[in-house]
Amino acid sequence: MKLRYPKSFLSLLLVGFLIVALPLILGLLSNAWSIGRLSEQSQKAVYNAAQATQTGRALAVSVTAMERYARQYAIFNDNAFLDGYRNARNQFLQVVEQFRARELNAEQRTALDEIIQHERRLNAGVSATAPSADMAHQLGTDFAALSEKVTALNTLLLALIDQEVESLKDYAARSRTQVIWQLLAMVPSALLLIAGFIWLLSTPIRDLDRAIRRLGEGRLNRRIKVSGPADIAHLGEQLDWLRRRLIDLEEQKTRFMQHVSHELKTPLTALCEGSDLLSDEVLGQLTPEQKEVAGILKQNSLTLERLIQDLLHHSAAQNHRATLDIKSLSLREVIEQVAAAQKIALVAKELVVDIQGEDVVIPGDPEKVRVFMDNLLSNAIKYSPFNGVIRVRLSKEARHAVIEVMDQGPGVPAEDADRIFEPFFRGKGAATAKGTGLGLAIVRDYVALHKGTVSLLSGMGAATGQGAHFRIVLPR
């Protein structure tokens, strides 16, 4: 399933903040709901307690008033007391109706029904019995029983209030536990969401960084595609346009170098052939001065031809899109072939190439490996003294092959060591040897094409008297 990003980076930020804030918002809403419910139940409990207390007190007061008026009526036989009794009874009945309107459990409703039935019997006795001392005595007994029932009902109401208070305590405890668990759940959830948000943000930035790095390293063969919001994706498209533009410029440079080299080789060939004819005295015998001039022409023609060849190799090495014809090749065999090709130069300076170590087989481009080994060996021959030894050592290190080339020349001055692989750089030691300044640059670029490294080992310089010591590391 393809991830769909917002249209802009700002939208992605806003969405990320909302996602991270979502657990906190949900937790706050849940806590607000719990607190609201607890507050509502607390208000309801307080209201019920107040109502129950007030109604119970009103019921007890009305029973007391009824008893007082009824007993006075029985003693004094005065209808005014009977009217007072009836008014008190009406208040009693109103309070009873209020009780009936409340939510009562079965036990409370049974107690209320007993009070109602007892009061009805008592009222019937008041209405049917003539006032007398016996009636007053009986009313005292009956109203005492009624008061006990009212007291029992009030006791049940207080018990119900206690139950509601305990229920509120339990609910508060559960709410507190729920809040704690929510906090414990929100922390890892928020961390996970933050990690996901960081991944969402870092993915397009990482794609951009990788694309820019590839452009900087000259790896232009892969299309640049950046996933993310529309504005970031558009930036990726701009980088891909830059990649294509760099490819076009590279191709133009390559064509230019090919055309220039072709145009230079045609007159150069004529110069070489003419200098050969003059040197071989085909056109007639030359004086010593003329022979010297012909030799100079021939030598400089060869130098110019080598310069053109080095320029072509350097251009090919700089073309980072250049493909490698990878084959399994023996490094010792390649070095022996290069040494054989340099036999004339070696014999001229009476040099010996000592190849040490075991043979190492690597995957590589035979032509490019031959070129950078030829350049290294040519460089060693150029700076080696007469009757010297050039040592080439082969070895293995973990997953790499190591080639070391050591000569007995003056070495590389310390101030030139950092720039020795730059194109066209010729240090102080180059004054004694002619060169284009491209040989080591070509070595560096061709080794880099093979994902390897080349370095001038520290401690080897003009001050040591040990010559130059180059080390190439290639993957096996």
Secondary structure, 3 states (H helix, E strand, C coil): CCCCCCCCHHHHHHHHHHHHHHHHHHHHHHHHHHHHHHHHHHHHHHHHHHHHHHHHHHHHHHHHHHHHHHHHHHHHCCHHHHHHHHHHHHHHHHHHHHHHHCCCCHHHHHHHHHHHHHHHHHHHHHHHCCCCHHHHHHHHHHHHHHHHHHHHHHHHHHHHHHHHHHHHHHHHHHHHHHHHHHHHHHHHHHHHHHHHHHHHHHHHHHHHHHHHHHHHHCCCCCCCCCCCCHHHHHHHHHHHHHHHHHHHHHHHHHHHHHHHHHHHHHHHHHHHHHHHHHHCCCCCCCCHHHHHHHHHHHHHHHHHHHHHHHHHHHHHHHCCCCCCCCEEEEHHHHHHHHHHHCHHHHHHCCCEEEEECCCCEEEECHHHHHHHHHHHHHHHHHHCCCCCEEEEEEEEECCEEEEEEECCCCCCCHHHHHHCCCCCCCCHHHHHCCCCCCHHHHHHHHHHHCCCEEEECCCCCCCCCCCCEEEEEEEC
